[in-house]
Amino acid sequence: MKLEQLTLASFTVLADGLNNPKGLSFAPDGNLYITEAGTGGDGPSIPSPSGQGSLLFGTTGAVSKVENDTIKRILTGLPSLAFPDGTGAAGPHDIKFDTTGKPYVLVGYAANPGLRHSTLGDTDLGKIITPDFETNSWTTVVDIANYELTHNPDGGDVVSNPLAFLIDGDKIVVVDPGANDLLSVGTDGSHLETIAVFPQQLVMNPIFPGSNSQNFDRGHVPPPSADRNATPSQITIQSVPTGVAKGPDGADYVSIFTGFPFPESGAKIYRVDADGQLSVFADGFTQLIDLAFDTQGNLYVLQHMNQSGWKGKLDGSLIKITPDGTFITVLSGDGLETPSALTIGPDNALYVINRGGNPGKGQVIRIENPRSV
């Protein structure tokens, strides 16, 4: 039987004023690195898949480093797409390090890959790169977005927006919420292939936005008016996978955000075994955005928002699932707003990106030793 508990937790702000931070990771040197998707720019534009305007290209993406309680951008000039006001950004989405300390950065895209080269030119949007922080340069490892263009594993709309990844030995495992799939590729860029495709989800008696709804993510979802007058008894929505973590059992665990209209309690966590077979590990969540295991086998999951995004309530939650299946809410609201990623530090504290979709307002917070009540 699943029990529910609550903890008392507070946090410390380690970094503030970040531009659409999306991912964070500790390097073997013990320092924390953060990817900022940037604010686009004044370059060429492509239409947003949501039909709500154009995304402008720029080179405002960056990687920042927290060292000795100070934060500094150590890699700049990375590609970025965003609306003119800097929202809806796609750019540097995640960063990980291999056992030798070599960094890898995943760059998002959030659009049709067919428009990328023809409109934006030679850009690393939708790719994995390896940066050199000393020379402010990078090398391309593999083109994730092009795989969606040439393979389209889920057979749906051709859209790619790689968001998160992990490194498992000489293999990289990537989750692409635009393509609804989980991919595997060698750290040298070889053998790019599909591990699993996440199925569409049937929603009974869906609730759609009304006239007072908030357009919380116009870069990636339909406008609130799209289904305002629709009253179907059931609809089918996309899964939209957002995060991936390696479990103690060796399987991959993937968080699901769900597609529009983002049904509350409709998000789940999939377990993906070595053969790519899917099973539901846990469900009943809302808009999951990331997850991570600690060394004791506890799984921490992050809700981007606790209610359907169009309701305009920014509060998110950090939830712990113990090995025996107990759910513990570590932090809900109380300053936790639209979080976008988490990691567990070498000190066993929880590090979370807060206000992840806000240009100039993103934070990294540290949650230490929450107490159960």
ABEGO torsion letter per residue (X at the ends): XBBBBBBBBBBBBABBGBBGBABBBBBAAGBBBBBBAEAEEABBBBBBAAGAEBBBBBAABBBBBBBGGBBBBABBGBBBBBBAAGBGBBBBABBBBBAAGBBBBBBBAGBBAAAAAAAAEBBABGBBBBBBAAAGBBBBABBAAAAAAAAGAAGBBBBBBBABBBBBEABBBBBBAAAGBBBBBBAAGBGBBBABBBBBBBBBGBBBBBAABBBABAAABBBAAAAAABABABBBBBAGBABBBBBAAGBBBBBBAEBOAGBBGABBBBBBBAAGBBBBABBGBBGBABBBBBAAGBBBBBBABABBAAAGBABBBBBBBBAAGBBBBABBEGGBBGBABBBBBAAGBBBBBBGAABBGABBBBBBBGBBBX
